[in-house]
Amino acid sequence: MASKGDHQHLLNVGREGFAALDEFFGPRRVTPPPPPFQGLQRQRQFPAPHVQNRHVSPQKEAVLNCLEAAEIYGGAVFLDYRKRKPAPIRKVYH
């Protein structure tokens, strides 16, 4: 355990360090507290969304897989072939 003098030295070092940070970055900004809770407020009523019935045409182009996308857009693909440990089997005996 640190002696009384070491403890006081650490306190002084901490104060000097935080004073240097405040000097360099400016004093710490304190955010205002949130407004007090006003109880249950009435919810604003929104109109129901307008829904259109549209026919969706079948997909015309093939979907890119990760390898094709990396090749087209100049990216890289990282594959993980590490063997995973199987989950432990839990047996229950009565």
mmCIF file as gemmi writes it, N, C-alpha and C atoms, coordinates in Angstrom:
data_model
loop_
_atom_site.group_PDB
_atom_site.id
_atom_site.type_symbol
_atom_site.label_atom_id
_atom_site.label_alt_id
_atom_site.label_comp_id
_atom_site.label_asym_id
_atom_site.label_entity_id
_atom_site.label_seq_id
_atom_site.pdbx_PDB_ins_code
_atom_site.Cartn_x
_atom_site.Cartn_y
_atom_site.Cartn_z
_atom_site.occupancy
_atom_site.B_iso_or_equiv
_atom_site.pdbx_formal_charge
_atom_site.auth_seq_id
_atom_site.auth_asym_id
_atom_site.pdbx_PDB_model_num
ATOM 1 N N . MET Axp A 1 ? 0.845 -1.173 0 1 0 ? 1 A 1
ATOM 2 C CA . MET Axp A 1 ? 0 0 0 1 0 ? 1 A 1
ATOM 3 C C . MET Axp A 1 ? 0.885 1.228 0 1 0 ? 1 A 1
ATOM 4 N N . ALA Axp A 2 ? 0.451 2.278 -0.667 1 0 ? 2 A 1
ATOM 5 C CA . ALA Axp A 2 ? 1.237 3.512 -0.772 1 0 ? 2 A 1
ATOM 6 C C . ALA Axp A 2 ? 1.243 4.243 0.559 1 0 ? 2 A 1
ATOM 7 N N . SER Axp A 3 ? 2.393 4.877 0.845 1 0 ? 3 A 1
ATOM 8 C CA . SER Axp A 3 ? 2.48 5.636 2.089 1 0 ? 3 A 1
ATOM 9 C C . SER Axp A 3 ? 1.72 6.949 1.954 1 0 ? 3 A 1
ATOM 10 N N . LYS Axp A 4 ? 1.565 7.648 3.069 1 0 ? 4 A 1
ATOM 11 C CA . LYS Axp A 4 ? 0.816 8.906 3.083 1 0 ? 4 A 1
ATOM 12 C C . LYS Axp A 4 ? 1.455 9.934 2.148 1 0 ? 4 A 1
ATOM 13 N N . GLY Axp A 5 ? 2.814 9.984 2.123 1 0 ? 5 A 1
ATOM 14 C CA . GLY Axp A 5 ? 3.514 10.927 1.255 1 0 ? 5 A 1
ATOM 15 C C . GLY Axp A 5 ? 3.32 10.603 -0.216 1 0 ? 5 A 1
ATOM 16 N N . ASP Axp A 6 ? 3.332 9.296 -0.551 1 0 ? 6 A 1
ATOM 17 C CA . ASP Axp A 6 ? 3.106 8.886 -1.938 1 0 ? 6 A 1
ATOM 18 C C . ASP Axp A 6 ? 1.694 9.251 -2.382 1 0 ? 6 A 1
ATOM 19 N N . HIS Axp A 7 ? 0.747 9.072 -1.491 1 0 ? 7 A 1
ATOM 20 C CA . HIS Axp A 7 ? -0.648 9.399 -1.805 1 0 ? 7 A 1
ATOM 21 C C . HIS Axp A 7 ? -0.789 10.898 -2.105 1 0 ? 7 A 1
ATOM 22 N N . GLN Axp A 8 ? -0.172 11.722 -1.283 1 0 ? 8 A 1
ATOM 23 C CA . GLN Axp A 8 ? -0.233 13.172 -1.492 1 0 ? 8 A 1
ATOM 24 C C . GLN Axp A 8 ? 0.466 13.553 -2.798 1 0 ? 8 A 1
ATOM 25 N N . HIS Axp A 9 ? 1.591 12.877 -3.091 1 0 ? 9 A 1
ATOM 26 C CA . HIS Axp A 9 ? 2.318 13.147 -4.334 1 0 ? 9 A 1
ATOM 27 C C . HIS Axp A 9 ? 1.443 12.806 -5.548 1 0 ? 9 A 1
ATOM 28 N N . LEU Axp A 10 ? 0.733 11.681 -5.491 1 0 ? 10 A 1
ATOM 29 C CA . LEU Axp A 10 ? -0.145 11.291 -6.595 1 0 ? 10 A 1
ATOM 30 C C . LEU Axp A 10 ? -1.291 12.286 -6.767 1 0 ? 10 A 1
ATOM 31 N N . LEU Axp A 11 ? -1.83 12.781 -5.678 1 0 ? 11 A 1
ATOM 32 C CA . LEU Axp A 11 ? -2.882 13.794 -5.771 1 0 ? 11 A 1
ATOM 33 C C . LEU Axp A 11 ? -2.365 15.054 -6.455 1 0 ? 11 A 1
ATOM 34 N N . ASN Axp A 12 ? -1.167 15.489 -6.082 1 0 ? 12 A 1
ATOM 35 C CA . ASN Axp A 12 ? -0.583 16.687 -6.7 1 0 ? 12 A 1
ATOM 36 C C . ASN Axp A 12 ? -0.308 16.47 -8.186 1 0 ? 12 A 1
ATOM 37 N N . VAL Axp A 13 ? 0.199 15.296 -8.546 1 0 ? 13 A 1
ATOM 38 C CA . VAL Axp A 13 ? 0.468 14.999 -9.958 1 0 ? 13 A 1
ATOM 39 C C . VAL Axp A 13 ? -0.836 15.023 -10.746 1 0 ? 13 A 1
ATOM 40 N N . GLY Axp A 14 ? -1.894 14.441 -10.189 1 0 ? 14 A 1
ATOM 41 C CA . GLY Axp A 14 ? -3.188 14.44 -10.87 1 0 ? 14 A 1
ATOM 42 C C . GLY Axp A 14 ? -3.737 15.838 -11.057 1 0 ? 14 A 1
ATOM 43 N N . ARG Axp A 15 ? -3.654 16.657 -10.016 1 0 ? 15 A 1
ATOM 44 C CA . ARG Axp A 15 ? -4.139 18.041 -10.13 1 0 ? 15 A 1
ATOM 45 C C . ARG Axp A 15 ? -3.362 18.808 -11.189 1 0 ? 15 A 1
ATOM 46 N N . GLU Axp A 16 ? -2.028 18.656 -11.182 1 0 ? 16 A 1
ATOM 47 C CA . GLU Axp A 16 ? -1.202 19.355 -12.176 1 0 ? 16 A 1
ATOM 48 C C . GLU Axp A 16 ? -1.513 18.874 -13.59 1 0 ? 16 A 1
ATOM 49 N N . GLY Axp A 17 ? -1.741 17.565 -13.731 1 0 ? 17 A 1
ATOM 50 C CA . GLY Axp A 17 ? -2.055 17.015 -15.052 1 0 ? 17 A 1
ATOM 51 C C . GLY Axp A 17 ? -3.372 17.548 -15.593 1 0 ? 17 A 1
ATOM 52 N N . PHE Axp A 18 ? -4.408 17.553 -14.755 1 0 ? 18 A 1
ATOM 53 C CA . PHE Axp A 18 ? -5.696 18.06 -15.208 1 0 ? 18 A 1
ATOM 54 C C . PHE Axp A 18 ? -5.662 19.57 -15.424 1 0 ? 18 A 1
ATOM 55 N N . ALA Axp A 19 ? -4.85 20.292 -14.644 1 0 ? 19 A 1
ATOM 56 C CA . ALA Axp A 19 ? -4.707 21.729 -14.872 1 0 ? 19 A 1
ATOM 57 C C . ALA Axp A 19 ? -4.04 21.981 -16.218 1 0 ? 19 A 1
ATOM 58 N N . ALA Axp A 20 ? -3.048 21.148 -16.573 1 0 ? 20 A 1
ATOM 59 C CA . ALA Axp A 20 ? -2.385 21.293 -17.876 1 0 ? 20 A 1
ATOM 60 C C . ALA Axp A 20 ? -3.354 20.99 -19.008 1 0 ? 20 A 1
ATOM 61 N N . LEU Axp A 21 ? -4.197 19.97 -18.829 1 0 ? 21 A 1
ATOM 62 C CA . LEU Axp A 21 ? -5.191 19.656 -19.86 1 0 ? 21 A 1
ATOM 63 C C . LEU Axp A 21 ? -6.187 20.797 -20.025 1 0 ? 21 A 1
ATOM 64 N N . ASP Axp A 22 ? -6.646 21.367 -18.91 1 0 ? 22 A 1
ATOM 65 C CA . ASP Axp A 22 ? -7.575 22.496 -18.993 1 0 ? 22 A 1
ATOM 66 C C . ASP Axp A 22 ? -6.932 23.687 -19.673 1 0 ? 22 A 1
ATOM 67 N N . GLU Axp A 23 ? -5.65 23.895 -19.417 1 0 ? 23 A 1
ATOM 68 C CA . GLU Axp A 23 ? -4.938 25.018 -20.033 1 0 ? 23 A 1
ATOM 69 C C . GLU Axp A 23 ? -4.808 24.798 -21.532 1 0 ? 23 A 1
ATOM 70 N N . PHE Axp A 24 ? -4.548 23.554 -21.943 1 0 ? 24 A 1
ATOM 71 C CA . PHE Axp A 24 ? -4.334 23.255 -23.358 1 0 ? 24 A 1
ATOM 72 C C . PHE Axp A 24 ? -5.663 23.216 -24.12 1 0 ? 24 A 1
ATOM 73 N N . PHE Axp A 25 ? -6.652 22.488 -23.587 1 0 ? 25 A 1
ATOM 74 C CA . PHE Axp A 25 ? -7.916 22.299 -24.297 1 0 ? 25 A 1
ATOM 75 C C . PHE Axp A 25 ? -8.992 23.295 -23.888 1 0 ? 25 A 1
ATOM 76 N N . GLY Axp A 26 ? -8.777 24.048 -22.857 1 0 ? 26 A 1
ATOM 77 C CA . GLY Axp A 26 ? -9.802 24.942 -22.345 1 0 ? 26 A 1
ATOM 78 C C . GLY Axp A 26 ? -10.569 24.234 -21.245 1 0 ? 26 A 1
ATOM 79 N N . PRO Axp A 27 ? -11.335 24.987 -20.467 1 0 ? 27 A 1
ATOM 80 C CA . PRO Axp A 27 ? -12.067 24.362 -19.369 1 0 ? 27 A 1
ATOM 81 C C . PRO Axp A 27 ? -13.119 23.387 -19.892 1 0 ? 27 A 1
ATOM 82 N N . ARG Axp A 28 ? -13.445 22.427 -19.072 1 0 ? 28 A 1
ATOM 83 C CA . ARG Axp A 28 ? -14.424 21.402 -19.445 1 0 ? 28 A 1
ATOM 84 C C . ARG Axp A 28 ? -15.793 22.042 -19.616 1 0 ? 28 A 1
ATOM 85 N N . ARG Axp A 29 ? -16.458 21.686 -20.715 1 0 ? 29 A 1
ATOM 86 C CA . ARG Axp A 29 ? -17.801 22.192 -20.966 1 0 ? 29 A 1
ATOM 87 C C . ARG Axp A 29 ? -18.798 21.32 -20.235 1 0 ? 29 A 1
ATOM 88 N N . VAL Axp A 30 ? -19.694 21.951 -19.545 1 0 ? 30 A 1
ATOM 89 C CA . VAL Axp A 30 ? -20.722 21.22 -18.812 1 0 ? 30 A 1
ATOM 90 C C . VAL Axp A 30 ? -22.005 21.281 -19.621 1 0 ? 30 A 1
ATOM 91 N N . THR Axp A 31 ? -22.573 20.119 -19.903 1 0 ? 31 A 1
ATOM 92 C CA . THR Axp A 31 ? -23.83 20.098 -20.647 1 0 ? 31 A 1
ATOM 93 C C . THR Axp A 31 ? -24.969 20.385 -19.681 1 0 ? 31 A 1
ATOM 94 N N . PRO Axp A 32 ? -25.967 21.138 -20.133 1 0 ? 32 A 1
ATOM 95 C CA . PRO Axp A 32 ? -27.089 21.447 -19.242 1 0 ? 32 A 1
ATOM 96 C C . PRO Axp A 32 ? -27.89 20.179 -18.956 1 0 ? 32 A 1
ATOM 97 N N . PRO Axp A 33 ? -28.49 20.09 -17.797 1 0 ? 33 A 1
ATOM 98 C CA . PRO Axp A 33 ? -29.291 18.906 -17.478 1 0 ? 33 A 1
ATOM 99 C C . PRO Axp A 33 ? -30.546 18.87 -18.349 1 0 ? 33 A 1
ATOM 100 N N . PRO Axp A 34 ? -31.098 17.693 -18.56 1 0 ? 34 A 1
ATOM 101 C CA . PRO Axp A 34 ? -32.317 17.608 -19.368 1 0 ? 34 A 1
ATOM 102 C C . PRO Axp A 34 ? -33.468 18.3 -18.651 1 0 ? 34 A 1
ATOM 103 N N . PRO Axp A 35 ? -34.468 18.747 -19.406 1 0 ? 35 A 1
ATOM 104 C CA . PRO Axp A 35 ? -35.61 19.415 -18.762 1 0 ? 35 A 1
ATOM 105 C C . PRO Axp A 35 ? -36.327 18.441 -17.843 1 0 ? 35 A 1
ATOM 106 N N . PRO Axp A 36 ? -36.958 18.948 -16.807 1 0 ? 36 A 1
ATOM 107 C CA . PRO Axp A 36 ? -37.652 18.05 -15.878 1 0 ? 36 A 1
ATOM 108 C C . PRO Axp A 36 ? -38.825 17.356 -16.56 1 0 ? 36 A 1
ATOM 109 N N . PHE Axp A 37 ? -39.139 16.175 -16.085 1 0 ? 37 A 1
ATOM 110 C CA . PHE Axp A 37 ? -40.228 15.389 -16.645 1 0 ? 37 A 1
ATOM 111 C C . PHE Axp A 37 ? -41.559 16.067 -16.342 1 0 ? 37 A 1
ATOM 112 N N . GLN Axp A 38 ? -42.362 16.249 -17.364 1 0 ? 38 A 1
ATOM 113 C CA . GLN Axp A 38 ? -43.625 16.979 -17.213 1 0 ? 38 A 1
ATOM 114 C C . GLN Axp A 38 ? -44.825 16.047 -17.047 1 0 ? 38 A 1
ATOM 115 N N . GLY Axp A 39 ? -44.586 14.818 -16.72 1 0 ? 39 A 1
ATOM 116 C CA . GLY Axp A 39 ? -45.698 13.881 -16.593 1 0 ? 39 A 1
ATOM 117 C C . GLY Axp A 39 ? -46.067 13.328 -17.961 1 0 ? 39 A 1
ATOM 118 N N . LEU Axp A 40 ? -47.144 12.628 -18.022 1 0 ? 40 A 1
ATOM 119 C CA . LEU Axp A 40 ? -47.579 12.059 -19.289 1 0 ? 40 A 1
ATOM 120 C C . LEU Axp A 40 ? -48.13 13.159 -20.182 1 0 ? 40 A 1
ATOM 121 N N . GLN Axp A 41 ? -47.493 13.342 -21.319 1 0 ? 41 A 1
ATOM 122 C CA . GLN Axp A 41 ? -47.953 14.348 -22.263 1 0 ? 41 A 1
ATOM 123 C C . GLN Axp A 41 ? -48.784 13.671 -23.333 1 0 ? 41 A 1
ATOM 124 N N . ARG Axp A 42 ? -49.664 14.407 -23.905 1 0 ? 42 A 1
ATOM 125 C CA . ARG Axp A 42 ? -50.544 13.865 -24.926 1 0 ? 42 A 1
ATOM 126 C C . ARG Axp A 42 ? -49.737 13.583 -26.194 1 0 ? 42 A 1
ATOM 127 N N . GLN Axp A 43 ? -49.9 12.391 -26.729 1 0 ? 43 A 1
ATOM 128 C CA . GLN Axp A 43 ? -49.198 12.015 -27.946 1 0 ? 43 A 1
ATOM 129 C C . GLN Axp A 43 ? -49.84 12.709 -29.14 1 0 ? 43 A 1
ATOM 130 N N . ARG Axp A 44 ? -49.004 13.173 -30.061 1 0 ? 44 A 1
ATOM 131 C CA . ARG Axp A 44 ? -49.516 13.798 -31.272 1 0 ? 44 A 1
ATOM 132 C C . ARG Axp A 44 ? -50.06 12.715 -32.203 1 0 ? 44 A 1
ATOM 133 N N . GLN Axp A 45 ? -51.223 12.955 -32.743 1 0 ? 45 A 1
ATOM 134 C CA . GLN Axp A 45 ? -51.85 11.991 -33.629 1 0 ? 45 A 1
ATOM 135 C C . GLN Axp A 45 ? -51.438 12.279 -35.067 1 0 ? 45 A 1
ATOM 136 N N . PHE Axp A 46 ? -50.906 11.254 -35.747 1 0 ? 46 A 1
ATOM 137 C CA . PHE Axp A 46 ? -50.514 11.389 -37.137 1 0 ? 46 A 1
ATOM 138 C C . PHE Axp A 46 ? -51.507 10.639 -38 1 0 ? 46 A 1
ATOM 139 N N . PRO Axp A 47 ? -51.764 11.152 -39.207 1 0 ? 47 A 1
ATOM 140 C CA . PRO Axp A 47 ? -52.692 10.434 -40.086 1 0 ? 47 A 1
ATOM 141 C C . PRO Axp A 47 ? -52.083 9.106 -40.53 1 0 ? 47 A 1
ATOM 142 N N . ALA Axp A 48 ? -52.952 8.169 -40.866 1 0 ? 48 A 1
ATOM 143 C CA . ALA Axp A 48 ? -52.489 6.867 -41.337 1 0 ? 48 A 1
ATOM 144 C C . ALA Axp A 48 ? -51.756 7.055 -42.669 1 0 ? 48 A 1
ATOM 145 N N . PRO Axp A 49 ? -50.683 6.32 -42.9 1 0 ? 49 A 1
ATOM 146 C CA . PRO Axp A 49 ? -49.949 6.484 -44.157 1 0 ? 49 A 1
ATOM 147 C C . PRO Axp A 49 ? -50.784 6.01 -45.343 1 0 ? 49 A 1
ATOM 148 N N . HIS Axp A 50 ? -50.607 6.676 -46.461 1 0 ? 50 A 1
ATOM 149 C CA . HIS Axp A 50 ? -51.306 6.318 -47.692 1 0 ? 50 A 1
ATOM 150 C C . HIS Axp A 50 ? -50.579 5.142 -48.323 1 0 ? 50 A 1
ATOM 151 N N . VAL Axp A 51 ? -51.286 4.068 -48.596 1 0 ? 51 A 1
ATOM 152 C CA . VAL Axp A 51 ? -50.677 2.864 -49.139 1 0 ? 51 A 1
ATOM 153 C C . VAL Axp A 51 ? -51.158 2.677 -50.562 1 0 ? 51 A 1
ATOM 154 N N . GLN Axp A 52 ? -50.192 2.468 -51.463 1 0 ? 52 A 1
ATOM 155 C CA . GLN Axp A 52 ? -50.535 2.198 -52.855 1 0 ? 52 A 1
ATOM 156 C C . GLN Axp A 52 ? -50.277 0.729 -53.132 1 0 ? 52 A 1
ATOM 157 N N . ASN Axp A 53 ? -51.154 0.118 -53.875 1 0 ? 53 A 1
ATOM 158 C CA . ASN Axp A 53 ? -50.944 -1.266 -54.29 1 0 ? 53 A 1
ATOM 159 C C . ASN Axp A 53 ? -50.21 -1.248 -55.619 1 0 ? 53 A 1
ATOM 160 N N . ARG Axp A 54 ? -48.93 -1.583 -55.561 1 0 ? 54 A 1
ATOM 161 C CA . ARG Axp A 54 ? -48.132 -1.611 -56.788 1 0 ? 54 A 1
ATOM 162 C C . ARG Axp A 54 ? -47.61 -3.016 -56.99 1 0 ? 54 A 1
ATOM 163 N N . HIS Axp A 55 ? -47.582 -3.419 -58.241 1 0 ? 55 A 1
ATOM 164 C CA . HIS Axp A 55 ? -47.046 -4.727 -58.58 1 0 ? 55 A 1
ATOM 165 C C . HIS Axp A 55 ? -45.529 -4.619 -58.659 1 0 ? 55 A 1
ATOM 166 N N . VAL Axp A 56 ? -44.84 -5.502 -57.982 1 0 ? 56 A 1
ATOM 167 C CA . VAL Axp A 56 ? -43.38 -5.512 -58.01 1 0 ? 56 A 1
ATOM 168 C C . VAL Axp A 56 ? -42.946 -6.506 -59.063 1 0 ? 56 A 1
ATOM 169 N N . SER Axp A 57 ? -42.159 -6.011 -60.021 1 0 ? 57 A 1
ATOM 170 C CA . SER Axp A 57 ? -41.7 -6.89 -61.088 1 0 ? 57 A 1
ATOM 171 C C . SER Axp A 57 ? -40.577 -7.793 -60.573 1 0 ? 57 A 1
ATOM 172 N N . PRO Axp A 58 ? -40.43 -8.964 -61.166 1 0 ? 58 A 1
ATOM 173 C CA . PRO Axp A 58 ? -39.365 -9.856 -60.727 1 0 ? 58 A 1
ATOM 174 C C . PRO Axp A 58 ? -37.985 -9.23 -60.98 1 0 ? 58 A 1
ATOM 175 N N . GLN Axp A 59 ? -37.031 -9.705 -60.224 1 0 ? 59 A 1
ATOM 176 C CA . GLN Axp A 59 ? -35.683 -9.153 -60.317 1 0 ? 59 A 1
ATOM 177 C C . GLN Axp A 59 ? -35.097 -9.448 -61.688 1 0 ? 59 A 1
ATOM 178 N N . LYS Axp A 60 ? -34.518 -8.408 -62.321 1 0 ? 60 A 1
ATOM 179 C CA . LYS Axp A 60 ? -34 -8.56 -63.674 1 0 ? 60 A 1
ATOM 180 C C . LYS Axp A 60 ? -32.496 -8.823 -63.679 1 0 ? 60 A 1
ATOM 181 N N . GLU Axp A 61 ? -31.777 -8.283 -62.687 1 0 ? 61 A 1
ATOM 182 C CA . GLU Axp A 61 ? -30.332 -8.479 -62.647 1 0 ? 61 A 1
ATOM 183 C C . GLU Axp A 61 ? -29.98 -9.408 -61.501 1 0 ? 61 A 1
ATOM 184 N N . ALA Axp A 62 ? -28.873 -10.104 -61.675 1 0 ? 62 A 1
ATOM 185 C CA . ALA Axp A 62 ? -28.414 -11.009 -60.629 1 0 ? 62 A 1
ATOM 186 C C . ALA Axp A 62 ? -27.827 -10.192 -59.472 1 0 ? 62 A 1
ATOM 187 N N . VAL Axp A 63 ? -27.887 -10.735 -58.308 1 0 ? 63 A 1
ATOM 188 C CA . VAL Axp A 63 ? -27.339 -10.085 -57.129 1 0 ? 63 A 1
ATOM 189 C C . VAL Axp A 63 ? -25.846 -10.384 -57.068 1 0 ? 63 A 1
ATOM 190 N N . LEU Axp A 64 ? -25.06 -9.387 -56.655 1 0 ? 64 A 1
ATOM 191 C CA . LEU Axp A 64 ? -23.618 -9.589 -56.515 1 0 ? 64 A 1
ATOM 192 C C . LEU Axp A 64 ? -23.317 -10.316 -55.22 1 0 ? 64 A 1
ATOM 193 N N . ASN Axp A 65 ? -22.373 -11.238 -55.28 1 0 ? 65 A 1
ATOM 194 C CA . ASN Axp A 65 ? -21.909 -11.823 -54.03 1 0 ? 65 A 1
ATOM 195 C C . ASN Axp A 65 ? -20.694 -11.014 -53.561 1 0 ? 65 A 1
ATOM 196 N N . CYS Axp A 66 ? -20.151 -11.342 -52.412 1 0 ? 66 A 1
ATOM 197 C CA . CYS Axp A 66 ? -19.079 -10.533 -51.836 1 0 ? 66 A 1
ATOM 198 C C . CYS Axp A 66 ? -17.823 -10.555 -52.701 1 0 ? 66 A 1
ATOM 199 N N . LEU Axp A 67 ? -17.527 -11.679 -53.344 1 0 ? 67 A 1
ATOM 200 C CA . LEU Axp A 67 ? -16.326 -11.756 -54.188 1 0 ? 67 A 1
ATOM 201 C C . LEU Axp A 67 ? -16.474 -10.87 -55.423 1 0 ? 67 A 1
ATOM 202 N N . GLU Axp A 68 ? -17.629 -10.908 -56.074 1 0 ? 68 A 1
ATOM 203 C CA . GLU Axp A 68 ? -17.85 -10.072 -57.253 1 0 ? 68 A 1
ATOM 204 C C . GLU Axp A 68 ? -17.849 -8.593 -56.9 1 0 ? 68 A 1
ATOM 205 N N . ALA Axp A 69 ? -18.463 -8.243 -55.781 1 0 ? 69 A 1
ATOM 206 C CA . ALA Axp A 69 ? -18.494 -6.845 -55.356 1 0 ? 69 A 1
ATOM 207 C C . ALA Axp A 69 ? -17.092 -6.336 -55.062 1 0 ? 69 A 1
ATOM 208 N N . ALA Axp A 70 ? -16.262 -7.138 -54.423 1 0 ? 70 A 1
ATOM 209 C CA . ALA Axp A 70 ? -14.89 -6.731 -54.133 1 0 ? 70 A 1
ATOM 210 C C . ALA Axp A 70 ? -14.112 -6.526 -55.42 1 0 ? 70 A 1
ATOM 211 N N . GLU Axp A 71 ? -14.348 -7.377 -56.403 1 0 ? 71 A 1
ATOM 212 C CA . GLU Axp A 71 ? -13.631 -7.256 -57.68 1 0 ? 71 A 1
ATOM 213 C C . GLU Axp A 71 ? -14.09 -6.007 -58.445 1 0 ? 71 A 1
ATOM 214 N N . ILE Axp A 72 ? -15.38 -5.758 -58.485 1 0 ? 72 A 1
ATOM 215 C CA . ILE Axp A 72 ? -15.908 -4.616 -59.236 1 0 ? 72 A 1
ATOM 216 C C . ILE Axp A 72 ? -15.515 -3.291 -58.586 1 0 ? 72 A 1
ATOM 217 N N . TYR Axp A 73 ? -15.659 -3.211 -57.254 1 0 ? 73 A 1
ATOM 218 C CA . TYR Axp A 73 ? -15.438 -1.951 -56.558 1 0 ? 73 A 1
ATOM 219 C C . TYR Axp A 73 ? -14.04 -1.812 -55.976 1 0 ? 73 A 1
ATOM 220 N N . GLY Axp A 74 ? -13.149 -2.746 -56.281 1 0 ? 74 A 1
ATOM 221 C CA . GLY Axp A 74 ? -11.768 -2.637 -55.824 1 0 ? 74 A 1
ATOM 222 C C . GLY Axp A 74 ? -11.595 -2.873 -54.338 1 0 ? 74 A 1
ATOM 223 N N . GLY Axp A 75 ? -12.384 -3.739 -53.77 1 0 ? 75 A 1
ATOM 224 C CA . GLY Axp A 75 ? -12.288 -4.003 -52.338 1 0 ? 75 A 1
ATOM 225 C C . GLY Axp A 75 ? -11.525 -5.271 -52.058 1 0 ? 75 A 1
ATOM 226 N N . ALA Axp A 76 ? -11.592 -5.736 -50.853 1 0 ? 76 A 1
ATOM 227 C CA . ALA Axp A 76 ? -10.929 -6.965 -50.432 1 0 ? 76 A 1
ATOM 228 C C . ALA Axp A 76 ? -11.919 -7.811 -49.642 1 0 ? 76 A 1
ATOM 229 N N . VAL Axp A 77 ? -11.74 -9.11 -49.73 1 0 ? 77 A 1
ATOM 230 C CA . VAL Axp A 77 ? -12.589 -10.043 -49.004 1 0 ? 77 A 1
ATOM 231 C C . VAL Axp A 77 ? -11.701 -10.808 -48.036 1 0 ? 77 A 1
ATOM 232 N N . PHE Axp A 78 ? -12.104 -10.867 -46.802 1 0 ? 78 A 1
ATOM 233 C CA . PHE Axp A 78 ? -11.369 -11.613 -45.791 1 0 ? 78 A 1
ATOM 234 C C . PHE Axp A 78 ? -12.218 -12.802 -45.382 1 0 ? 78 A 1
ATOM 235 N N . LEU Axp A 79 ? -11.669 -13.987 -45.534 1 0 ? 79 A 1
ATOM 236 C CA . LEU Axp A 79 ? -12.385 -15.201 -45.174 1 0 ? 79 A 1
ATOM 237 C C . LEU Axp A 79 ? -11.758 -15.795 -43.925 1 0 ? 79 A 1
ATOM 238 N N . ASP Axp A 80 ? -12.569 -16.312 -43.054 1 0 ? 80 A 1
ATOM 239 C CA . ASP Axp A 80 ? -12.109 -16.88 -41.797 1 0 ? 80 A 1
ATOM 240 C C . ASP Axp A 80 ? -12.325 -18.384 -41.853 1 0 ? 80 A 1
ATOM 241 N N . TYR Axp A 81 ? -11.219 -19.131 -41.99 1 0 ? 81 A 1
ATOM 242 C CA . TYR Axp A 81 ? -11.318 -20.581 -42.084 1 0 ? 81 A 1
ATOM 243 C C . TYR Axp A 81 ? -10.924 -21.273 -40.784 1 0 ? 81 A 1
ATOM 244 N N . ARG Axp A 82 ? -10.836 -20.511 -39.699 1 0 ? 82 A 1
ATOM 245 C CA . ARG Axp A 82 ? -10.466 -21.125 -38.424 1 0 ? 82 A 1
ATOM 246 C C . ARG Axp A 82 ? -11.534 -22.112 -37.998 1 0 ? 82 A 1
ATOM 247 N N . LYS Axp A 83 ? -11.068 -23.185 -37.385 1 0 ? 83 A 1
ATOM 248 C CA . LYS Axp A 83 ? -12.018 -24.161 -36.865 1 0 ? 83 A 1
ATOM 249 C C . LYS Axp A 83 ? -12.6 -23.614 -35.575 1 0 ? 83 A 1
ATOM 250 N N . ARG Axp A 84 ? -13.858 -23.732 -35.435 1 0 ? 84 A 1
ATOM 251 C CA . ARG Axp A 84 ? -14.542 -23.26 -34.249 1 0 ? 84 A 1
ATOM 252 C C . ARG Axp A 84 ? -14.717 -24.44 -33.289 1 0 ? 84 A 1
ATOM 253 N N . LYS Axp A 85 ? -14.653 -24.139 -32.014 1 0 ? 85 A 1
ATOM 254 C CA . LYS Axp A 85 ? -14.91 -25.174 -31.029 1 0 ? 85 A 1
ATOM 255 C C . LYS Axp A 85 ? -16.404 -25.472 -31.034 1 0 ? 85 A 1
ATOM 256 N N . PRO Axp A 86 ? -16.77 -26.736 -31.026 1 0 ? 86 A 1
ATOM 257 C CA . PRO Axp A 86 ? -18.214 -27.026 -30.971 1 0 ? 86 A 1
ATOM 258 C C . PRO Axp A 86 ? -18.764 -26.632 -29.609 1 0 ? 86 A 1
ATOM 259 N N . ALA Axp A 87 ? -20.006 -26.295 -29.607 1 0 ? 87 A 1
ATOM 260 C CA . ALA Axp A 87 ? -20.67 -25.911 -28.364 1 0 ? 87 A 1
ATOM 261 C C . ALA Axp A 87 ? -20.714 -27.122 -27.442 1 0 ? 87 A 1
ATOM 262 N N . PRO Axp A 88 ? -20.495 -26.906 -26.155 1 0 ? 88 A 1
ATOM 263 C CA . PRO Axp A 88 ? -20.522 -28.059 -25.239 1 0 ? 88 A 1
ATOM 264 C C . PRO Axp A 88 ? -21.926 -28.663 -25.172 1 0 ? 88 A 1
ATOM 265 N N . ILE Axp A 89 ? -21.958 -29.96 -25.074 1 0 ? 89 A 1
ATOM 266 C CA . ILE Axp A 89 ? -23.234 -30.669 -24.976 1 0 ? 89 A 1
ATOM 267 C C . ILE Axp A 89 ? -23.593 -30.749 -23.503 1 0 ? 89 A 1
ATOM 268 N N . ARG Axp A 90 ? -24.75 -30.294 -23.187 1 0 ? 90 A 1
ATOM 269 C CA . ARG Axp A 90 ? -25.201 -30.308 -21.794 1 0 ? 90 A 1
ATOM 270 C C . ARG Axp A 90 ? -26.196 -31.438 -21.608 1 0 ? 90 A 1
ATOM 271 N N . LYS Axp A 91 ? -25.853 -32.294 -20.699 1 0 ? 91 A 1
ATOM 272 C CA . LYS Axp A 91 ? -26.738 -33.432 -20.424 1 0 ? 91 A 1
ATOM 273 C C . LYS Axp A 91 ? -27.407 -33.217 -19.082 1 0 ? 91 A 1
ATOM 274 N N . VAL Axp A 92 ? -28.668 -33.559 -19.034 1 0 ? 92 A 1
ATOM 275 C CA . VAL Axp A 92 ? -29.423 -33.426 -17.808 1 0 ? 92 A 1
ATOM 276 C C . VAL Axp A 92 ? -29.78 -34.824 -17.332 1 0 ? 92 A 1
ATOM 277 N N . TYR Axp A 93 ? -29.408 -35.125 -16.107 1 0 ? 93 A 1
ATOM 278 C CA . TYR Axp A 93 ? -29.73 -36.431 -15.526 1 0 ? 93 A 1
ATOM 279 C C . TYR Axp A 93 ? -30.721 -36.222 -14.392 1 0 ? 93 A 1
ATOM 280 N N . HIS Axp A 94 ? -31.698 -37.077 -14.325 1 0 ? 94 A 1
ATOM 281 C CA . HIS Axp A 94 ? -32.694 -36.973 -13.258 1 0 ? 94 A 1
ATOM 282 C C . HIS Axp A 94 ? -32.553 -38.126 -12.315 1 0 ? 94 A 1
